[in-house]
Each structure stands twice: as structure tokens, then as C-alpha cells.
Amino acid sequence: MMYSDTMKKLPRKPLAVAAKIDARIARKKGDVFLRADFADLGSYNQVGRVLRELVREGKLTRIGLGIYTRTGLSPFDGSVIPCKGLYRLTEEAFRRLGIRTDLTMLQRAYSEGRITQVPTGRDIGVGRRVRRKIGFNGMSMAYERV
């Protein structure tokens, strides 16, 4: 019998919840993360603490209740901002939540050439009632039922 046969294998120490969440964020292709994406990695409170810490560190930013996004640095003042515009992030978040999005009446009229006023980009057409607020730094999206 060899020495290696008698040696017991030591159990591997499981990765901490923070390391697991970091790894999952790095692997994910999209830019919007739901809190439910990390529910299998730890308890509700553990996941919440890790997400709050990532927001504090500037790796993520919170754009809604249980909705987070990747961040970047603003070229103007160096502050932490979402990686995409709020309209695109809202579209992606609603797609992940199963809410159909479409153009608003004003956006549709502009794209068809019936009006010349450029839409602000702060409105998004939704297929059903939405009570969830999505926004960043005091700006939030408005919803129009289409």
C-alpha cells in the first residue's frame, strides 16, 4: 500500500457567496441582473449583503427593486454610472421579467415621419400595467400602455 492511498482526501472548502456571485456576474452576457439570479447561491440576506457591497464598491448599480446593472465611469466627472442608457436597461429588465415592451405612440409617430418632435427616451411602451420603478440618480422611466 502506498502512502497516497492511505492519505484521506481533504474536503474542499466551498467558495464564499461573494466569490460565487462575482463569478456568475463575470460569466453572464447581459447587463441586467435580478436578485433571483443569485437565489441558489445563498440565503436572501447573504445575497442582499453581497449585492449591497458590490454597489458600494462600484461594480454594480441598483436601478430598481431587485434589479442591478453593470457600471462604468462617467467621462465627464468620473462618477459611477450604468453601462448603458436607461431605456436599453429598462427594455432588458422587462424582457427578463416577462413584460412585453413596444414603442410609445409618440415614438411610433416620429419613426413614421408624422411628427418632427424627437421623443425624450424616458418613456417606454408596455403591454400591461407596471408598478415597478426603474431609474437611476433621480431619473426614472415612465410607462405608456400600448
C-alpha positions in Angstrom: 0.0 0.0 0.0 1.3 3.4 -0.9 1.3 6.5 1.2 -1.1 8.3 -1.1 -3.7 5.5 -0.8 -3.8 5.9 3.0 -4.0 9.6 2.9 -7.5 11.0 3.2 -8.7 13.5 0.8 -9.5 16.8 2.5 -12.8 18.3 1.7 -12.7 21.3 -0.5 -13.8 24.5 1.2 -16.8 25.9 -0.6 -16.4 29.3 -2.2 -17.9 32.2 -0.3 -21.1 33.6 -1.5 -19.4 36.8 -2.7 -16.9 34.9 -4.8 -19.8 32.9 -6.4 -21.8 36.0 -7.2 -18.7 37.7 -8.7 -18.0 34.7 -10.9 -21.6 34.5 -12.1 -21.6 38.2 -12.9 -18.4 37.8 -14.9 -19.8 34.9 -16.9 -23.2 36.5 -17.7 -23.5 38.1 -21.1 -26.4 40.5 -20.3 -26.0 43.7 -18.3 -29.1 43.4 -16.1 -29.1 41.2 -13.1 -32.1 40.2 -11.0 -31.8 39.3 -7.4 -33.4 36.0 -8.3 -30.4 35.1 -10.4 -28.4 34.6 -7.3 -31.0 32.9 -5.1 -29.4 29.5 -5.4 -26.0 30.8 -4.1 -27.1 31.7 -0.6 -29.8 32.9 1.7 -31.9 36.0 0.9 -29.9 38.1 3.4 -26.5 36.8 2.3 -27.2 37.7 -1.3 -28.6 41.1 -0.3 -25.4 41.9 1.7 -23.1 40.9 -1.2 -25.1 42.9 -3.7 -25.1 46.0 -1.4 -21.3 45.6 -1.1 -20.9 45.4 -4.9 -22.9 48.6 -5.2 -20.7 50.3 -2.6 -17.6 49.1 -4.5 -19.0 50.5 -7.8 -19.1 47.2 -9.6 -22.9 47.2 -9.8 -25.6 49.9 -9.5 -29.2 49.4 -8.4 -31.8 50.6 -10.9 -34.9 49.1 -9.3 -36.2 46.9 -6.6 -34.1 43.7 -7.1 -32.6 44.9 -10.4 -28.9 45.7 -10.8 -26.7 46.5 -13.7 -23.0 46.7 -14.6 -21.3 50.1 -14.2 -18.8 52.2 -15.9 -17.1 55.5 -15.2 -18.6 58.8 -16.5 -16.2 60.5 -18.9 -17.3 63.9 -17.5 -16.8 63.6 -13.8 -15.5 60.1 -13.2 -18.6 59.0 -11.2 -20.1 55.5 -11.4 -22.9 55.3 -13.9 -24.8 52.4 -15.6 -23.1 50.8 -18.6 -26.0 51.5 -21.0 -28.7 54.1 -21.3 -31.7 53.8 -19.0 -34.1 53.0 -21.9 -32.0 50.0 -23.0 -31.6 48.8 -19.5 -35.3 49.0 -18.9 -36.0 47.0 -22.1 -33.6 44.3 -20.9 -35.0 44.2 -17.4 -38.6 44.0 -18.7 -37.6 41.2 -21.1 -36.1 39.3 -18.1 -39.2 39.9 -16.1 -41.5 38.8 -18.9 -43.1 42.2 -19.6 -43.6 43.0 -23.3 -42.2 46.3 -24.5 -43.0 48.4 -27.6 -42.7 51.9 -29.0 -44.9 54.6 -27.4 -47.4 56.5 -29.6 -45.0 59.4 -29.8 -42.0 57.2 -30.8 -44.2 55.5 -33.4 -45.4 58.8 -34.9 -41.8 60.1 -35.1 -40.5 56.9 -36.7 -43.3 57.1 -39.3 -42.5 60.7 -40.1 -45.9 62.1 -38.9 -44.2 64.5 -36.4 -40.8 66.1 -36.1 -40.6 66.4 -32.3 -37.9 64.0 -31.1 -39.1 61.7 -28.3 -37.3 62.2 -25.0 -36.4 58.5 -24.5 -37.8 58.5 -20.9 -41.0 56.7 -21.9 -41.4 53.1 -22.8 -44.4 51.3 -24.1 -45.5 48.3 -22.0 -48.1 45.6 -22.7 -49.6 45.5 -19.2 -49.7 47.5 -16.0 -46.3 48.0 -14.4 -45.9 49.4 -10.9 -42.1 48.8 -10.7 -40.0 51.9 -10.8 -36.8 51.7 -12.8 -34.4 54.6 -12.7 -31.0 56.0 -11.7 -29.8 59.1 -10.0 -33.2 60.7 -9.7 -34.3 59.9 -13.3 -36.9 57.2 -13.8 -38.7 55.8 -16.7 -42.4 56.5 -17.4 -44.6 53.7 -18.9 -47.3 54.0 -21.5 -49.7 51.2 -22.0 -49.7 50.1 -25.7 
